Amino acid sequence: MFQLLRCVPRVLGSAVAGLRAAAPSLPLLQPASRPCARPFGLLSVRAGSVQLPGLLKPRGPCACGCGCSGLHTEGDKAFVDFLSDEIKEEKKIQKYKSLPKMSGGWELEVNGTEAKLVRKVAGEKITVTFNINNSIPPAFSGEEEEPSQGQKAEEQEPELTSTPNFVVEVTKDGSSKALVLDCHYPEDEIGQEDDQSDIFSIKEVSFQATGESDWKDTNYTLNTDSLDWGLYDHLMDFLADRGVDNTFADELVELSTALEHQEYISFLEDLKGFVKSQ
């Protein structure tokens, strides 16, 4: 029995060899090809391809008929018209066509929204810097007043006033330190006519190295919230003796307001040009 089982592989091997010899040219089985379900043109987009007409072609003229080839909507046109009217109205109510001058011999330097006032006296240099960004306090008071009889609503709109924080830096000839006083306009003091009260306040006082544009936070800073009133009054007198008093603060508001309005009109003009450009 075992002899017969041993002969089975040999017999099968001989049969397979005979089949290979009898049919040497039978092709091997190949997987059936199936058509691609996605057009080839969608998979390969080249410059000049004709499969996707209009995909890479420039836009045609806009719908408004102006002949431009860029994005230009009816909303843009209405926006430009609105800005044109707004610029015209702002120029009509512009109080100063040029920036007002400060009394007391202050020299003005303007760099965009930042302004610097410099005054030299008796071996000292006093520099006041301020920025008109975010310098207009919110006009919302919480209570809406009804227009009085015979007065239009727009006539009751309050005049916008710029009251920026400002920094006073006092340096002495030959000194490596500068006394820096950070000042601001308290909201409850703006517009007050009382000559006895100060219309600005000192928030912080510190010493900084002269000639350095970036002040160090590691230097001690004196906060005036918990300061002795005697020391605070002497600091205010120190500023007044150097020309930083109520008169200066009033003129600074006028200057800052004029600069802010000037920059606002320039912004509107730039915005109009940007929206209108093709």
Backbone as JSON, one array per atom type, in Angstrom:
{
  "sequence": "MFQLLRCVPRVLGSAVAGLRAAAPSLPLLQPASRPCARPFGLLSVRAGSVQLPGLLKPRGPCACGCGCSGLHTEGDKAFVDFLSDEIKEEKKIQKYKSLPKMSGGWELEVNGTEAKLVRKVAGEKITVTFNINNSIPPAFSGEEEEPSQGQKAEEQEPELTSTPNFVVEVTKDGSSKALVLDCHYPEDEIGQEDDQSDIFSIKEVSFQATGESDWKDTNYTLNTDSLDWGLYDHLMDFLADRGVDNTFADELVELSTALEHQEYISFLEDLKGFVKSQ",
  "N": [[0.84, -1.21, 0.0], [1.88, 1.22, 0.84], [3.79, 1.47, -1.11], [2.26, 2.04, -3.37], [1.21, 4.63, -2.75], [3.55, 6.12, -2.72], [4.1, 6.19, -5.41], [2.23, 7.89, -6.51], [2.85, 10.82, -6.52], [4.9, 10.86, -8.42], [3.58, 9.95, -10.72], [1.69, 12.0, -11.08], [3.41, 14.17, -11.46], [4.6, 13.48, -13.86], [2.4, 13.61, -15.55], [1.74, 16.34, -15.47], [4.03, 17.46, -16.59], [3.77, 16.43, -19.14], [1.54, 17.77, -20.07], [2.52, 20.42, -20.12], [4.41, 20.2, -22.1], [2.79, 19.59, -24.27], [1.21, 21.86, -24.63], [2.7, 24.45, -24.99], [2.31, 27.11, -25.54], [0.2, 28.26, -24.23], [-1.46, 31.08, -23.0], [-0.79, 33.01, -20.01], [-3.11, 33.59, -17.33], [-4.7, 36.76, -17.26], [-5.66, 39.68, -15.43], [-8.9, 41.01, -15.9], [-9.4, 43.95, -17.76], [-10.81, 47.12, -16.7], [-12.88, 49.81, -17.48], [-11.96, 53.24, -16.74], [-13.65, 55.09, -14.29], [-13.61, 57.86, -14.02], [-13.1, 60.69, -15.99], [-10.01, 61.2, -17.65], [-9.1, 63.72, -18.08], [-9.89, 65.22, -15.88], [-8.11, 64.55, -13.95], [-5.64, 65.44, -14.65], [-4.6, 68.53, -15.11], [-3.41, 70.91, -17.17], [-1.59, 73.81, -18.29], [-3.21, 75.33, -20.95], [-4.85, 73.17, -21.36], [-7.7, 71.57, -22.69], [-9.7, 70.23, -21.54], [-11.03, 71.33, -19.34], [-12.73, 73.88, -19.84], [-12.33, 77.35, -19.36], [-11.35, 77.22, -16.72], [-8.72, 78.07, -16.12], [-8.7, 80.45, -17.38], [-8.62, 84.06, -17.76], [-10.84, 86.27, -15.92], [-13.88, 87.51, -17.3], [-15.3, 90.7, -18.38], [-16.83, 92.63, -15.72], [-20.17, 92.48, -14.31], [-21.28, 94.99, -14.1], [-20.62, 96.56, -16.21], [-18.39, 98.19, -16.44], [-16.09, 97.41, -17.63], [-13.86, 96.34, -16.35], [-11.59, 93.74, -15.29], [-11.27, 92.55, -12.86], [-12.44, 91.49, -9.56], [-15.47, 92.9, -8.95], [-18.16, 94.31, -7.59], [-21.67, 95.18, -7.23], [-22.02, 95.91, -4.65], [-19.44, 96.86, -4.0], [-19.36, 99.14, -5.58], [-21.41, 100.68, -4.42], [-20.24, 100.99, -1.94], [-17.96, 102.56, -2.53], [-19.24, 104.89, -3.4], [-20.48, 105.66, -1.03], [-18.2, 106.16, 0.59], [-17.1, 108.3, -0.8], [-18.99, 110.33, -0.34], [-18.77, 110.44, 2.43], [-16.12, 111.31, 2.84], [-16.28, 113.82, 1.69], [-18.05, 115.1, 3.46], [-16.61, 114.96, 5.86], [-14.38, 116.54, 5.29], [-15.68, 118.92, 5.05], [-16.41, 119.58, 7.65], [-13.99, 119.74, 8.86], [-11.89, 121.19, 11.16], [-9.28, 122.19, 11.29], [-7.14, 122.83, 8.67], [-4.46, 122.56, 8.57], [-2.06, 121.38, 10.98], [-2.45, 122.67, 14.26], [-0.31, 125.01, 16.04], [1.75, 124.64, 18.94], [1.95, 126.65, 21.86], [4.71, 128.15, 23.7], [7.14, 127.4, 22.68], [7.45, 124.78, 21.73], [8.63, 122.18, 19.66], [7.39, 120.38, 16.93], [7.17, 117.01, 15.89], [6.01, 114.66, 13.61], [5.08, 111.37, 13.02], [3.3, 109.46, 11.23], [0.73, 108.2, 13.12], [1.86, 108.91, 15.47], [3.1, 111.45, 17.55], [5.54, 113.88, 18.5], [6.64, 116.19, 20.86], [9.05, 118.61, 21.52], [11.07, 120.4, 23.77], [13.55, 122.63, 24.84], [15.22, 123.86, 27.65], [17.25, 125.71, 29.77], [19.43, 123.8, 30.12], [18.02, 121.44, 30.15], [16.06, 118.9, 28.57], [12.87, 118.49, 27.44], [10.61, 116.11, 26.5], [7.65, 115.23, 24.95], [5.53, 112.67, 24.1], [2.95, 111.18, 22.16], [0.22, 109.11, 20.95], [-2.31, 108.97, 18.55], [-4.01, 106.88, 18.07], [-6.88, 105.08, 19.08], [-7.7, 107.15, 20.76], [-10.0, 108.58, 21.1], [-12.6, 108.89, 23.27], [-15.4, 106.66, 23.96], [-18.57, 107.62, 22.64], [-21.0, 106.86, 23.58], [-23.32, 107.29, 26.1], [-25.14, 105.94, 27.56], [-27.66, 106.93, 27.91], [-30.13, 107.98, 25.76], [-30.73, 111.01, 24.23], [-33.5, 112.91, 23.28], [-33.98, 114.77, 20.25], [-34.23, 118.31, 20.49], [-36.99, 120.61, 20.0], [-37.29, 121.7, 16.7], [-34.65, 121.19, 16.11], [-32.25, 119.36, 14.37], [-31.37, 115.87, 14.39], [-28.72, 115.21, 13.74], [-27.45, 117.58, 14.37], [-27.14, 117.55, 17.06], [-25.16, 115.79, 17.64], [-22.27, 115.04, 19.5], [-19.15, 116.83, 19.48], [-16.29, 115.18, 18.37], [-13.52, 114.46, 20.34], [-10.08, 114.14, 20.77], [-8.27, 112.62, 23.24], [-5.47, 111.72, 24.14], [-3.33, 109.4, 25.93], [-0.24, 110.55, 27.28], [3.34, 110.78, 27.35], [5.8, 112.15, 29.35], [9.11, 113.01, 29.17], [11.96, 113.85, 30.88], [15.15, 115.04, 30.62], [18.46, 115.73, 31.77], [21.35, 117.67, 31.01], [24.3, 115.82, 30.61], [23.46, 113.75, 32.22], [22.76, 110.29, 32.76], [20.31, 109.27, 33.11], [16.74, 109.45, 32.66], [13.86, 111.13, 33.71], [10.71, 109.81, 33.7], [7.35, 110.37, 33.08], [4.19, 109.13, 33.03], [1.21, 110.15, 31.68], [-2.33, 110.99, 31.69], [-5.71, 111.77, 30.56], [-8.24, 112.18, 32.76], [-11.57, 110.98, 32.5], [-13.66, 112.3, 33.81], [-12.7, 114.84, 34.06], [-12.47, 116.03, 31.63], [-13.22, 118.75, 29.61], [-13.92, 120.41, 31.71], [-14.26, 123.59, 33.25], [-13.08, 124.61, 35.47], [-10.53, 126.41, 36.86], [-8.92, 125.71, 38.95], [-8.57, 122.99, 39.15], [-6.71, 120.2, 37.89], [-6.52, 119.2, 34.52], [-5.37, 116.98, 33.58], [-3.7, 113.96, 34.62], [-1.09, 112.33, 36.51], [-0.04, 109.07, 36.02], [1.99, 107.1, 36.32], [5.44, 106.97, 37.38], [8.87, 106.84, 36.6], [12.39, 106.0, 36.33], [14.47, 105.96, 33.5], [17.0, 104.74, 31.28], [18.86, 107.08, 29.38], [18.78, 107.63, 25.84], [17.89, 105.14, 25.04], [15.49, 103.43, 23.22], [13.68, 101.47, 23.96], [12.15, 101.0, 26.95], [12.94, 99.62, 30.15], [11.25, 97.1, 31.89], [12.17, 96.24, 34.24], [13.03, 98.32, 35.78], [12.23, 100.29, 38.62], [8.86, 101.31, 39.06], [6.76, 103.9, 39.93], [3.55, 103.94, 41.06], [0.87, 106.17, 41.06], [-1.56, 105.85, 42.32], [-1.62, 105.11, 44.98], [-0.16, 107.1, 46.12], [1.4, 109.56, 48.23], [-0.23, 112.64, 48.73], [1.16, 115.04, 48.95], [3.66, 114.51, 47.72], [2.71, 113.94, 45.18], [1.62, 116.43, 44.39], [3.96, 117.95, 44.23], [5.2, 116.71, 42.07], [3.42, 117.41, 40.01], [3.78, 120.19, 40.04], [6.43, 120.23, 39.28], [6.24, 119.42, 36.6], [4.68, 121.56, 35.63], [6.42, 123.73, 35.91], [8.07, 123.25, 33.8], [6.6, 123.7, 31.59], [4.51, 121.96, 31.11], [1.44, 122.09, 31.69], [-1.98, 123.03, 32.54], [-2.67, 124.69, 30.4], [-0.96, 123.73, 28.39], [-1.98, 121.1, 28.25], [-4.57, 121.56, 27.3], [-4.01, 122.63, 24.74], [-2.72, 120.44, 23.69], [-4.82, 118.63, 23.39], [-6.27, 119.92, 21.35], [-4.38, 119.78, 19.28], [-4.03, 116.99, 19.04], [-6.62, 116.19, 18.37], [-6.95, 117.45, 15.89], [-4.94, 116.12, 14.44], [-5.84, 113.47, 14.6], [-8.27, 113.64, 13.18], [-7.32, 114.38, 10.69], [-5.8, 112.09, 10.0], [-7.85, 110.25, 9.94], [-9.4, 111.07, 7.73], [-7.5, 110.62, 5.73], [-7.31, 107.86, 5.95], [-9.9, 107.09, 5.11], [-9.75, 107.94, 2.45], [-7.71, 106.26, 1.48], [-8.97, 103.81, 1.87], [-11.11, 104.04, 0.1], [-9.72, 104.19, -2.35], [-8.57, 101.65, -2.33], [-10.77, 99.87, -2.43], [-11.86, 100.66, -4.84], [-9.87, 100.15, -6.68], [-8.74, 98.24, -9.52]],
  "CA": [[0.0, 0.0, 0.0], [2.78, 2.38, 0.88], [4.47, 1.56, -2.39], [1.36, 2.71, -4.32], [1.15, 6.05, -2.41], [4.79, 6.76, -3.14], [4.13, 6.36, -6.87], [1.25, 8.91, -6.95], [3.47, 12.09, -6.92], [5.65, 10.7, -9.66], [2.63, 9.89, -11.85], [1.14, 13.35, -11.29], [4.46, 15.03, -12.02], [4.78, 13.13, -15.29], [1.23, 14.12, -16.29], [1.88, 17.81, -15.59], [5.09, 17.72, -17.57], [3.24, 16.16, -20.46], [0.65, 18.88, -20.46], [3.32, 21.61, -20.46], [5.04, 19.97, -23.4], [1.77, 19.59, -25.33], [0.64, 23.21, -24.82], [3.69, 25.42, -24.49], [1.99, 28.51, -25.89], [-1.01, 28.75, -23.57], [-1.18, 32.35, -22.3], [-1.11, 33.09, -18.6], [-4.34, 34.33, -17.05], [-4.51, 38.18, -16.99], [-6.87, 40.3, -14.87], [-9.7, 41.72, -16.91], [-9.32, 45.41, -17.66], [-12.09, 47.78, -16.55], [-12.76, 51.23, -17.86], [-11.86, 54.23, -15.64], [-14.93, 55.75, -14.06], [-13.41, 59.31, -13.99], [-12.35, 61.12, -17.19], [-8.6, 61.48, -17.39], [-8.86, 65.16, -18.11], [-10.09, 65.81, -14.56], [-6.99, 64.18, -13.1], [-4.44, 66.11, -15.1], [-4.92, 69.84, -15.66], [-2.19, 71.6, -17.57], [-1.83, 75.07, -19.0], [-3.61, 75.08, -22.32], [-5.7, 71.99, -21.46], [-9.01, 71.87, -23.22], [-10.71, 69.42, -20.87], [-11.79, 72.17, -18.43], [-12.77, 75.22, -20.42], [-12.59, 78.48, -18.48], [-10.8, 77.09, -15.38], [-7.5, 78.88, -15.99], [-8.79, 81.64, -18.22], [-8.92, 85.27, -16.98], [-12.24, 86.64, -15.82], [-14.39, 88.45, -18.29], [-15.73, 91.97, -17.8], [-17.79, 92.45, -14.64], [-21.56, 92.63, -14.72], [-21.75, 96.37, -14.06], [-20.35, 97.18, -17.49], [-17.29, 99.16, -16.41], [-14.99, 96.9, -18.46], [-12.73, 95.84, -15.57], [-11.46, 92.29, -15.3], [-11.13, 92.06, -11.49], [-13.66, 91.33, -8.79], [-16.09, 94.22, -8.83], [-19.57, 94.03, -7.37], [-22.52, 96.33, -7.0], [-21.73, 96.34, -3.28], [-18.23, 97.68, -4.03], [-19.71, 100.44, -6.17], [-22.14, 101.41, -3.4], [-19.26, 101.3, -0.89], [-17.17, 103.69, -3.02], [-20.1, 106.08, -3.39], [-20.64, 106.06, 0.38], [-16.94, 106.73, 1.05], [-16.94, 109.61, -1.44], [-19.84, 111.26, 0.4], [-18.24, 110.56, 3.79], [-14.91, 112.14, 2.75], [-16.72, 115.2, 1.41], [-18.63, 115.65, 4.68], [-15.55, 115.12, 6.86], [-13.58, 117.71, 4.91], [-16.49, 120.11, 5.26], [-16.43, 119.92, 9.07], [-12.62, 119.75, 9.36], [-11.63, 122.47, 11.81], [-7.92, 122.65, 10.96], [-6.58, 122.31, 7.43], [-3.09, 122.2, 8.94], [-1.99, 121.13, 12.41], [-2.22, 123.89, 15.05], [0.98, 125.09, 16.72], [1.73, 124.72, 20.4], [2.66, 127.79, 22.43], [5.75, 127.78, 24.65], [8.38, 127.01, 22.01], [7.52, 123.35, 21.46], [8.85, 121.75, 18.27], [6.53, 119.22, 16.66], [7.58, 115.98, 14.93], [4.9, 113.73, 13.41], [5.39, 110.15, 12.28], [2.05, 108.71, 11.16], [-0.19, 108.5, 14.21], [2.63, 109.28, 16.65], [3.62, 112.83, 17.54], [6.53, 114.18, 19.54], [6.87, 117.6, 21.14], [10.35, 118.75, 22.16], [11.36, 121.75, 24.26], [14.81, 122.69, 25.58], [15.29, 125.03, 28.5], [18.19, 125.73, 30.9], [20.16, 122.56, 30.29], [17.11, 120.31, 30.2], [15.29, 118.58, 27.36], [11.57, 117.92, 27.78], [10.01, 115.46, 25.33], [6.29, 114.71, 25.16], [5.12, 111.83, 22.99], [1.6, 110.62, 22.25], [-0.27, 108.42, 19.76], [-3.74, 109.29, 18.45], [-4.82, 105.67, 17.94], [-7.76, 104.79, 20.22], [-7.64, 108.29, 21.68], [-11.32, 109.21, 21.21], [-13.43, 108.09, 24.19], [-16.7, 106.3, 23.38], [-19.58, 108.68, 22.75], [-22.22, 106.32, 24.18], [-23.45, 107.69, 27.5], [-26.12, 105.09, 28.23], [-28.98, 107.55, 27.83], [-30.36, 108.64, 24.48], [-31.48, 112.24, 24.36], [-34.33, 113.21, 22.11], [-33.68, 116.09, 19.69], [-35.13, 119.37, 20.91], [-37.89, 121.06, 18.95], [-36.66, 122.51, 15.67], [-33.23, 120.86, 15.97], [-32.04, 118.08, 13.72], [-30.65, 114.9, 15.22], [-27.28, 115.27, 13.48], [-26.89, 118.78, 14.96], [-26.9, 117.3, 18.47], [-24.04, 114.88, 17.8], [-21.17, 115.74, 20.18], [-17.91, 116.95, 18.73], [-15.31, 114.17, 18.78], [-12.3, 115.05, 20.9], [-9.01, 113.17, 21.01], [-7.6, 112.84, 24.53], [-4.55, 110.58, 24.23], [-2.31, 109.32, 26.97], [1.03, 111.11, 26.79], [4.49, 110.48, 28.19], [6.74, 113.27, 29.48], [10.47, 112.54, 29.48], [12.82, 114.98, 31.23], [16.57, 114.66, 30.72], [19.38, 116.82, 32.1], [22.65, 117.57, 30.33], [25.32, 115.07, 31.32], [22.88, 112.69, 33.04], [22.49, 109.05, 32.04], [18.94, 108.88, 33.43], [15.64, 110.33, 32.29], [12.66, 110.99, 34.53], [9.6, 109.54, 32.78], [6.05, 110.49, 33.73], [3.09, 108.67, 32.17], [0.06, 110.99, 32.02], [-3.57, 110.72, 30.96], [-6.83, 112.67, 30.81], [-9.39, 111.51, 33.4], [-12.8, 111.26, 31.76], [-14.51, 113.24, 34.52], [-12.1, 116.17, 34.04], [-12.46, 116.55, 30.27], [-14.21, 119.79, 29.36], [-14.2, 121.2, 32.9], [-13.78, 124.97, 33.16], [-12.52, 125.01, 36.76], [-9.1, 126.69, 36.71], [-8.19, 125.21, 40.09], [-8.34, 121.55, 39.02], [-5.86, 119.78, 36.76], [-7.3, 118.45, 33.53], [-4.66, 115.73, 33.31], [-3.16, 113.34, 35.83], [0.09, 111.47, 36.38], [-0.36, 107.69, 36.38], [3.19, 106.37, 36.75], [6.71, 107.69, 37.31], [10.01, 105.92, 36.66], [13.64, 106.43, 35.72], [14.9, 105.11, 32.39], [18.29, 105.14, 30.73], [18.76, 107.96, 28.22], [19.28, 107.1, 24.58], [17.32, 103.83, 24.74], [14.11, 103.55, 22.76], [12.86, 100.51, 24.71], [12.32, 101.13, 28.38], [13.02, 98.34, 30.83], [10.24, 96.85, 32.91], [12.84, 95.89, 35.5], [13.23, 99.54, 36.57], [11.12, 100.53, 39.54], [7.84, 102.23, 38.58], [5.93, 104.41, 41.02], [2.15, 104.14, 40.71], [0.37, 107.3, 41.86], [-2.85, 105.56, 42.96], [-1.43, 105.06, 46.43], [0.93, 108.03, 46.42], [1.14, 110.66, 49.14], [-0.67, 113.8, 47.95], [2.21, 116.05, 48.93], [4.61, 114.14, 46.67], [2.02, 114.07, 43.89], [1.53, 117.86, 44.05], [5.28, 118.41, 43.82], [5.43, 116.2, 40.71], [2.63, 118.24, 39.09], [4.46, 121.47, 39.96], [7.65, 119.97, 38.51], [5.85, 119.47, 35.19], [4.21, 122.91, 35.28], [7.59, 124.59, 35.76], [8.69, 122.92, 32.51], [5.67, 124.0, 30.5], [3.45, 120.95, 30.97], [0.41, 122.5, 32.63], [-3.32, 122.94, 31.96], [-2.66, 125.31, 29.07], [-0.34, 122.76, 27.49], [-2.88, 119.97, 28.08], [-5.65, 122.0, 26.41], [-3.49, 122.74, 23.38], [-2.43, 119.09, 23.23], [-6.09, 118.07, 22.93], [-6.55, 120.52, 20.05], [-3.44, 119.21, 18.31], [-4.32, 115.58, 18.84], [-7.9, 116.09, 17.67], [-6.71, 117.8, 14.49], [-4.15, 115.06, 13.83], [-6.7, 112.3, 14.47], [-9.22, 113.88, 12.08], [-6.53, 114.34, 9.46], [-5.48, 110.7, 9.71], [-9.11, 109.57, 9.62], [-9.73, 111.39, 6.35], [-6.53, 109.91, 4.89], [-7.7, 106.45, 5.96], [-11.07, 106.95, 4.24], [-9.3, 108.06, 1.05], [-6.99, 105.02, 1.15], [-9.96, 102.74, 1.78], [-11.84, 104.24, -1.15], [-8.84, 103.79, -3.45], [-8.37, 100.19, -2.29], [-12.0, 99.21, -2.89], [-12.11, 101.05, -6.22], [-8.8, 99.7, -7.58], [-9.05, 97.03, -10.3]],
  "C": [[0.86, 1.25, 0.0], [3.52, 2.54, -0.42], [3.6, 2.28, -3.4], [1.29, 4.2, -4.04], [2.41, 6.78, -2.83], [4.83, 7.02, -4.64], [3.21, 7.46, -7.35], [1.92, 10.22, -7.32], [4.25, 11.96, -8.22], [4.73, 10.68, -10.87], [2.06, 11.26, -12.15], [2.17, 14.28, -11.9], [4.66, 14.74, -13.48], [3.62, 13.67, -16.1], [1.33, 15.61, -16.5], [2.94, 18.17, -16.6], [4.61, 17.46, -18.97], [2.33, 17.24, -20.95], [1.44, 20.11, -20.86], [3.98, 21.43, -21.82], [4.03, 20.03, -24.52], [1.22, 20.98, -25.58], [1.59, 24.24, -24.29], [3.28, 26.87, -24.68], [0.73, 29.01, -25.22], [-0.69, 30.04, -22.8], [-1.55, 32.26, -20.84], [-2.37, 33.91, -18.4], [-4.01, 35.77, -16.67], [-5.78, 38.74, -16.37], [-7.6, 41.09, -15.93], [-9.6, 43.21, -16.68], [-10.71, 45.99, -17.51], [-11.92, 49.26, -16.85], [-12.71, 52.13, -16.64], [-13.17, 54.98, -15.52], [-14.82, 57.26, -14.08], [-12.63, 59.72, -15.21], [-10.94, 61.54, -16.83], [-8.32, 62.97, -17.34], [-9.04, 65.82, -16.76], [-8.92, 65.54, -13.63], [-5.71, 64.91, -13.47], [-4.81, 67.4, -15.79], [-3.61, 70.56, -15.95], [-2.56, 72.92, -18.23], [-2.14, 74.76, -20.45], [-4.5, 73.87, -22.47], [-7.09, 72.39, -21.9], [-10.1, 71.07, -22.51], [-11.61, 70.26, -19.97], [-11.83, 73.59, -18.96], [-13.1, 76.26, -19.36], [-11.96, 78.39, -17.11], [-9.62, 78.01, -15.16], [-7.54, 80.14, -16.84], [-9.08, 82.86, -17.36], [-10.41, 85.57, -16.98], [-12.64, 87.59, -16.95], [-14.79, 89.74, -17.62], [-16.81, 91.74, -16.76], [-19.19, 92.83, -15.12], [-22.0, 94.08, -14.77], [-21.44, 97.14, -15.34], [-19.22, 98.17, -17.5], [-16.09, 98.68, -17.22], [-13.82, 96.36, -17.69], [-12.74, 94.31, -15.59], [-11.33, 91.71, -13.9], [-12.48, 91.9, -10.82], [-14.24, 92.71, -8.51], [-17.59, 94.01, -8.75], [-20.35, 95.33, -7.22], [-22.33, 96.85, -5.57], [-20.49, 97.21, -3.21], [-18.55, 99.09, -4.55], [-20.47, 101.3, -5.15], [-21.21, 101.84, -2.26], [-18.43, 102.52, -1.29], [-17.98, 104.97, -3.0], [-20.29, 106.6, -1.97], [-19.38, 106.74, 0.9], [-16.71, 108.12, 0.45], [-17.76, 110.67, -0.7], [-19.28, 111.51, 1.81], [-17.0, 111.47, 3.8], [-15.29, 113.6, 2.54], [-17.26, 115.85, 2.69], [-17.56, 115.89, 5.75], [-14.67, 116.32, 6.55], [-14.35, 119.01, 5.15], [-16.46, 120.55, 6.73], [-15.02, 119.95, 9.68], [-12.25, 121.13, 9.89], [-10.28, 123.05, 11.4], [-7.48, 122.01, 9.64], [-5.11, 121.93, 7.6], [-3.03, 122.1, 10.46], [-1.72, 122.43, 13.17], [-0.88, 123.83, 15.78], [0.78, 125.2, 18.21], [2.48, 125.97, 20.86], [3.75, 127.28, 23.38], [7.03, 127.27, 24.0], [8.54, 125.52, 21.79], [7.71, 123.08, 19.97], [8.12, 120.44, 18.04], [7.16, 118.32, 15.61], [6.45, 114.96, 14.84], [5.38, 112.57, 12.55], [4.14, 109.27, 12.25], [1.11, 109.14, 12.27], [0.54, 108.91, 15.49], [3.2, 110.69, 16.49], [4.56, 113.02, 18.72], [6.71, 115.69, 19.63], [8.15, 117.72, 21.96], [10.57, 120.22, 22.55], [12.64, 121.7, 25.09], [14.86, 123.99, 26.38], [16.29, 124.8, 29.62], [18.85, 124.39, 31.16], [19.29, 121.31, 30.42], [16.4, 120.13, 28.86], [14.01, 117.89, 27.8], [10.94, 117.39, 26.5], [8.66, 114.88, 25.72], [5.89, 113.93, 23.93], [3.7, 111.31, 23.24], [1.22, 109.99, 20.91], [-1.79, 108.59, 19.72], [-4.61, 108.05, 18.24], [-5.59, 105.4, 19.23], [-7.77, 105.92, 21.25], [-8.97, 109.01, 21.84], [-12.17, 108.36, 22.13], [-14.78, 107.77, 23.55], [-17.74, 107.36, 23.65], [-20.84, 108.19, 23.42], [-22.26, 106.63, 25.67], [-24.44, 106.84, 28.27], [-27.52, 105.64, 28.19], [-29.1, 108.3, 26.51], [-31.23, 109.86, 24.7], [-32.24, 112.51, 23.08], [-33.99, 114.59, 21.59], [-34.7, 117.12, 20.16], [-35.93, 119.87, 19.72], [-37.16, 121.99, 17.99], [-35.19, 122.23, 15.47], [-33.1, 119.47, 15.38], [-31.2, 117.18, 14.6], [-29.15, 115.0, 15.02], [-26.63, 116.51, 14.08], [-26.57, 118.57, 16.44], [-25.75, 116.33, 18.7], [-22.86, 115.61, 18.45], [-19.92, 115.77, 19.3], [-16.89, 115.95, 19.28], [-14.02, 114.85, 19.2], [-11.31, 113.95, 21.2], [-8.28, 113.54, 22.3], [-6.62, 111.68, 24.76], [-3.76, 110.58, 25.53], [-1.02, 109.91, 26.42], [2.12, 110.88, 27.84], [5.43, 111.68, 28.17], [8.08, 112.69, 29.93], [11.38, 113.75, 29.71], [14.25, 114.47, 31.4], [17.4, 115.91, 31.02], [20.71, 116.59, 31.39], [23.64, 116.81, 31.21], [24.78, 113.94, 32.18], [22.6, 111.46, 32.17], [21.08, 108.54, 32.31], [17.95, 109.93, 32.95], [14.47, 110.06, 33.22], [11.46, 110.9, 33.59], [8.3, 109.56, 33.56], [4.95, 110.15, 32.72], [1.81, 109.37, 32.6], [-1.16, 110.6, 31.19], [-4.61, 111.76, 31.34], [-7.95, 111.89, 31.5], [-10.68, 111.93, 32.7], [-13.67, 112.29, 32.47], [-13.94, 114.65, 34.55], [-12.13, 116.81, 32.66], [-13.58, 117.57, 30.11], [-14.56, 120.63, 30.57], [-13.55, 122.58, 32.79], [-13.12, 125.44, 34.46], [-11.0, 125.18, 36.62], [-8.28, 126.09, 37.84], [-7.84, 123.72, 39.96], [-7.47, 121.27, 37.8], [-6.69, 118.94, 35.8], [-6.57, 117.19, 33.08], [-4.06, 115.23, 34.61], [-1.91, 112.53, 35.5], [-0.29, 110.07, 36.86], [0.84, 106.96, 36.98], [4.42, 107.25, 36.58], [7.83, 106.67, 37.43], [11.24, 106.62, 36.11], [14.01, 105.43, 34.63], [16.23, 105.64, 31.87], [18.09, 106.01, 29.5], [19.34, 107.29, 26.98], [18.76, 105.73, 24.22], [15.85, 103.99, 24.38], [13.17, 102.62, 23.53], [13.16, 100.63, 26.2], [12.23, 99.77, 29.05], [11.93, 98.24, 31.9], [10.87, 96.51, 34.27], [13.14, 97.12, 36.35], [11.99, 99.8, 37.44], [10.18, 101.59, 38.97], [6.92, 102.6, 39.73], [4.52, 104.65, 40.5], [1.54, 105.18, 41.64], [-0.96, 107.02, 42.54], [-2.74, 105.56, 44.48], [-0.35, 106.02, 46.9], [0.48, 109.11, 47.41], [0.81, 111.91, 48.32], [0.38, 114.9, 47.91], [3.23, 115.76, 47.85], [3.99, 114.31, 45.29], [1.94, 115.54, 43.47], [2.89, 118.41, 43.6], [5.62, 117.91, 42.41], [4.66, 117.03, 39.68], [3.27, 119.62, 38.94], [5.75, 121.35, 39.15], [7.35, 120.03, 37.01], [5.44, 120.88, 34.76], [5.38, 123.87, 35.09], [8.3, 124.37, 34.43], [7.72, 123.03, 31.34], [4.58, 122.98, 30.27], [2.41, 121.24, 32.05], [-0.96, 122.39, 31.95], [-3.39, 123.57, 30.58], [-2.07, 124.38, 28.03], [-1.3, 121.61, 27.21], [-4.05, 120.33, 27.17], [-5.18, 122.06, 24.96], [-3.14, 121.36, 22.81], [-3.7, 118.4, 22.72], [-6.45, 118.62, 21.55], [-5.66, 119.92, 18.96], [-3.77, 117.76, 18.0], [-5.62, 115.38, 18.08], [-7.74, 116.4, 16.18], [-5.94, 116.7, 13.76], [-5.0, 113.81, 13.61], [-7.67, 112.46, 13.32], [-8.51, 113.84, 10.73], [-6.21, 112.91, 9.05], [-6.73, 109.9, 9.35], [-9.52, 109.83, 8.18], [-8.78, 110.67, 5.39], [-6.87, 108.41, 4.83], [-8.91, 106.22, 5.05], [-10.66, 107.03, 2.77], [-8.54, 106.81, 0.61], [-7.96, 103.86, 0.99], [-10.75, 102.84, 0.49], [-10.99, 103.79, -2.34], [-8.63, 102.3, -3.5], [-9.58, 99.45, -2.84], [-12.22, 99.48, -4.39], [-11.09, 100.46, -7.17], [-9.17, 98.39, -8.24], [-7.82, 96.15, -10.42]]
}
